[in-house]
Every structure is written in C-alpha cells, then in structure tokens.
Amino acid sequence: MQSILENRPRLRAVIDEVAEVTGYLWQKGWAERNGGNITVNVTELADEAMREMPALAGPFQIGKTLPCLGGTFFYAKGTGKRMRDLARRPMQNGAVIRICPDCASYEIIADEPVMPTSELPSHLELQNYLLSTGSSYRATLHTHPIELVAMSHIKRFLRPGEMTRVLWSMIPETLAFAPLGIGIVPYQLPGSLRLAEATLEQIKTHDVVLWEKHGTVAVGLDIMDAFDQTDVLCKAANIYMCARAMGSEPDGMTEEAIREVQEVFKLPKKREK
C-alpha cells in the first residue's frame, strides 16, 4: 500500500521534522521507553484525495466535543510507541487521523491503524483552543526534560513566577527565546481531565507548561519550535544546577538587566498569534 507521504513533499517534510525531533528527545534522555507525546496539525497540507481517503479504523470517540476541529487532520504519535522507534519509522509508530464532522470523534486514515497516544484528548483540546484564538501554532509536544522535572520537586519553584524568574536570570537567551516563561501545574494524575484543564489554563499565558514531578507540554509553530522552547528552558535549568553544584546559589541576572533585555528586544508579554 502506498504511503500517504508519497507525492506530498510538504507533508513528508513535516513528518521528517517530527522524526528528527523525536531523535533529539531520545538522545537527551527526555523520552524513556514510550514516554512523551506529539501531535501536529497538518490540515493545511490535506489535498482532496487525502480528504476522501477511507478510514483504516474508527470512528473513535474523543470524549468531548471540540467545535473548532471538525474536518481537521493531525499526525499523532502512537500509544505505547517509543520515540526512538518513531525517529526511524514515523509512519509505523504514529498515524494521520481525521476529525469527524461531529467534532467528537476521529478516524485513522494512514498509513497503518496505529492508535494515537492515550493523551490525544488533551492534545486535541489544546489544538482546539489554539484554533479558536486564531493562533498560528500547529504543534504540541509532551516530554520529560530531566532538569525541569527535577526543579519541580523543590517547593520553592512551584510558587507562581519563581521558576520563570530563576530561569530567565541564568542567561539572556532564555529570556529572548522563551519570553513567556514557564507555567506550573501542580501534580495531577497523568491523563486525567483535571490535568488537561489545568494545562489548558496555563497555555493561555505560556508556551511551555511544567507538570509537577512529571514533564512538560509545549506548543509552537511547528514541532521544532515547540522543542526549542523546551530546550532553551532546560538549558537554563542545567546552568542553575551546575552553579548550585559548585556550592552556592547563583546570582543570576538582576531585575534591571532582565527588563533591559525585554525592552531592547521588544519581547512579548503575552502570546502572539
């Protein structure tokens, strides 16, 4: 059977980028076993033939109605699949799905009947929000960045704004490339409705959200953008930990220095569409 990627170079480029990023996640130790999830909106790349493809499996219920998603298409990592395997064989470890007109169910259309991540409802809820606001963000990434998760075990960093302040102060590039900082969601059961709702609330004002003692969720223009947002914040966390390992609390940039970077680079104080 012919792959959906055949004769669709733009779609292939998106899937190739997903495969590239999943390789990075594995190399960094952020994706143990089948840890982490990816969902990318590929609706703009769907031609007429793709829209008319018969379902390989489904429909399956999402669990709620998402009014902005009817007729949209997504590439989603498969449930139980490893990122390191997806990096080599993305269409055997993930699938393209089509949201049904009822906005409450989906079908798998390619390449194989690989069931999407168990956290698909949470990812689709984020995607529904992004579309409802007119955002140009198309990708969502959940992964387990070691340094950021480690910091979430320290109560001090769970206070509103504290982790963002510390990470911004470690190196100017963190502020420049992650100007919305990091939102914090107190521990909730993975995959629960409570976790999804809390994440959605934090995504309204941040591009990266940290789940206490678990991992991060990031949104971006594409999957590389979502990865970069997470990577920049994790680098700052690593710098902080290296300084602490030398025996003292790092000074960090002053509040004045942080404001200067914000003003000179005209950094946004809220999400830009």
N, C-alpha and C positions, 0 to 999 in steps of 0.2 A: 504494500500500500504506500502511496506517495505521501511524503511528509507535508504538512501544512506550510512548512518553510520553503518548499520548492517554488521558485518563480515569485517569491515575495521577499526581495532583498531587504526591505526596511524592517519587516517583521523578524527576519533572520538576525539582523543587526541587533535588535532589542534582546532577543533570546541569547545571542552570543555574549552580550554585555552582562546579562544575568549570570551566565555560566562563568564569566571572568570574575565577577564579584563573589560568587559562592566559593571559588577557589581561594580568594583572599581571606574570606571568613574562616575557612578551614585552616589555612596557613597561620592565621593569627591565634588560633585556639578558641575562636568565638563560636564554633559550631560543632560541639562534641556530638557524637552519634548522629541522631536525627534532629538535633536542636536547631531552632530557628525556622523562620518562615519568610516567604517573599510573595508579593502579589503586585503585578504590573498591569495597568490599564492599557490595552492595545486596541481599543475601539477605533481610533483614528486610522489604523492600519488594516482594517477589515474591508475587503472588497466584496463585490456582490456574490461571487462564488463562495466566499467564506461565510457570508451571512446565510446562505442557503444550504450549508453543509448539514447532513443528517446527524443526529446525536449518536454518539457511541454508547452513552449511558445517561440515565436520568429521565425525567427531571428529579432533582433532589431539593428538598426544602431548605431554605436558608435559616429559617427560624423567626424571621421577621420581614416585614415589607420595607423595601428601600426604594422610595419613589423615583430617585434620580438614575437608577441603574438599569431599567428595562431596556433590553436590546444591546447592552454593552458587552464587551469581551475582555477577558483577563487571562494572563498567564499566571498560574499559581503552582508553587512547589507542592509536590505530592505528600500526603500524610505518611509518616514513617520513613520518608526518604532522607538520605544523607546528603548534606551539602557537597561533600567531596565527590559523590557519585553524580550529582546534578552538574557539577563543573565539567564532567567528561561527557555526560549523556543527558542534556537538559530535557529532551522530549520523551525520555523514558522515566524520568524522575520528577516530572511536572506535566501539566496539561493546559490546554487552552479551553476555557469554559465560556459559555454564553448565558447571560442572564435572561430569563424568560420574560415575556411581556407582562406577567403578573407582578414583576418586581419582588417576588418572594421565593423564587426557585431558580435553579440553574441546570444546564446540561453540559456534559463533557463532549467536545467536538473533535479534539485532536491531541496528540497523534494516537495515543492509547488511552484506554479507560482508567487512567490513574486518578484515584480520588484525591481531591485537593486537601491541603492542610486542614487539620481539625479546627484551627483558629480562623478558617475562612470567613465565618460570620463577622468576627471582629474586624478583619481586614476590609471586608466589603462595607461595613458600617463607616469606617474611616474614609473609604473611597467615595461613599455616598455623600458624606459631609464635604469632602473636597470639591466634588462636582456641584453641590448645592451652593457653594460660595463662589463658583466661577474660577477656582484655583487651577493653575496650570500644572500642579503636582500630579504625577501619574503613578508613582511607585511607593510601596510600603515595605519596610524591612524590619523584621524582628530577629535579634541576635543576642548573644551573651558575651558582651565585652568584659574581660576579666577585671580590669582596674575599676571600671564604673560600678560593676556589681559589688566589688569589694568595698568601695566607698559607701554603698548603700547599707552596709552592715554597721556603720557608725552613726549613732543617733544625731550627732551634730549636723550631718549633711542632709538629713531629712527635713530640717527646718526650711520653710519657704525661702527660696532665693540663695541659701547658703552655698550649695554646691555650685550653682552658676557663678556666684561671686568668686569662689576659690578657683574654679577652672579658668574663668576669664583672666584672672590675675597671673596665671602661670606663664603665658606667652601671648604677645599681641595677636598672632594669627588666630588663636582660638576665638577671640572676640570678633575678629574680622570675618571669619568664615562660619561661625556659629553665633550670629548676633542675637538670636532669640533665646539662647541659653538652653537649659535642660529642665524639663518639668518632672516632678516627682509624684509617683503614685504609690501610696502605702501598700504593703503586701496584701494581695488578694489571691484567691485560688486561681491557678493558671486555667485559662479557657472559660472562666466564669463571666456571667453577664455583668457583675459588679466591676470586674477588671476592664471589660470593654467600655463601659460607660465612663469610668474614671479616666481611661486613656483618651477617649474622645474629647473630654472636657479639657485635658491638658494640651492636646494637639491644637486646640483653638488658639493658643498663645505661644506654642513652642514647636520647633521642627523635630526635636528629639525628646522622647519621654522615657524616664527610667522607672522600671518596675522594681520596687524594693526587693532585694535578695533574689532577683530573677534575671533581668535582662533589659534591653532597650527596644523601643519602637521608634522608627524614624520615617519621615515622609520626604519626598524630593521630586524634582522634575523628572528624574529617571532613577534607576536603581543605583547607578554610580554616585549620583548626587546624595541619595539617602545614606549610602555607605560613607561618603566623605564627611557628612555631618557627624556621623557617629565616630569616625576615625579621629577627627580633629579633637573632639571632646575627650576621647580615650587617651590621646597623646598628652593632653594637659593633665589628666589624672595620673599618667605614668610619671610625668615630670614632678608632680606633687609628691608621689610616693618615693621617688628617688631622693628628693630633698629630705623627706622625713627619715629615710633610711640612713642619711648622713648624720642624724642625731638632733635635728632641730626643726621647728615649724618654719617653712619658707616664708619670706617677707611678702612675696607676690608684688604685682604692680599696685601702685597707690590708686585710690579712687579718682584722683585728679588725672593720672595717666590713662586710666580706663575711659574717662569722659573725653579726653583729648582724642583718643583713637576713634571713639564713636562720632565725634564732631568732624574730624578731618576726613574720615572715610564715609561720612553720611550714612551710617549704619541704621537699618530699620529698627524701630522699637516694637513693631508688630509684624505679623505675617504679610508678605506681599503676594498678590495673586499672580 
